[in-house]
């Protein structure tokens, strides 16, 4: 079960960067930025992962 959570967290982190923080300049320490993106990815990954996949497939962005 923990491996599935790690995969979900990684996909959520990736999807957050592709959707919420796309074309944004992030200011702060690297650990704060990674922590924020990881938290958003874990909480909202259920919605962000499909949205990011659709965006990558259809918009090539």
C-alpha positions in Angstrom: 0.0 0.0 0.0 2.8 2.4 0.7 4.3 1.9 -2.8 0.9 3.0 -4.2 0.9 6.1 -2.1 4.4 7.0 -3.2 3.3 6.6 -6.9 0.2 8.7 -6.2 2.3 11.4 -4.4 4.8 11.5 -7.3 2.0 11.8 -9.9 0.2 14.4 -7.8 3.4 16.4 -7.5 3.9 16.2 -11.3 0.3 17.1 -12.0 0.4 20.1 -9.6 3.4 21.5 -11.6 1.5 20.9 -14.9 -1.8 22.5 -13.8 -1.8 24.7 -10.7 1.7 26.1 -11.0 2.1 26.1 -14.8 3.7 29.2 -16.1 4.2 30.6 -12.6 7.4 31.9 -10.9 7.6 30.4 -7.5 9.5 32.4 -4.8 10.8 30.8 -1.6 13.1 28.2 -0.4 13.3 25.0 -2.4 12.0 22.9 0.5 9.0 25.2 0.9 8.1 25.0 -2.8 8.5 21.3 -2.9 6.5 20.9 0.3 3.7 23.0 -1.0 3.5 21.3 -4.4 3.6 17.9 -2.7 0.8 18.8 -0.3 -1.4 20.2 -3.0 -0.6 17.1 -5.1 -1.5 14.7 -2.4 -4.7 16.5 -1.4 -6.0 17.3 -4.9 -4.3 14.6 -6.9 -7.6 12.8 -7.6 -8.5 15.8 -9.8 -5.2 17.1 -10.9 -3.7 13.9 -12.3 -6.5 13.4 -14.9 -6.5 17.1 -15.7 -2.7 17.1 -16.3 -3.0 13.9 -18.4 -5.7 15.5 -20.6 -3.6 18.7 -20.8 -0.5 16.8 -21.9 -2.3 14.6 -24.4 -4.6 17.2 -26.1 -2.7 20.4 -25.6 0.9 19.1 -25.8 1.8 21.6 -23.0 
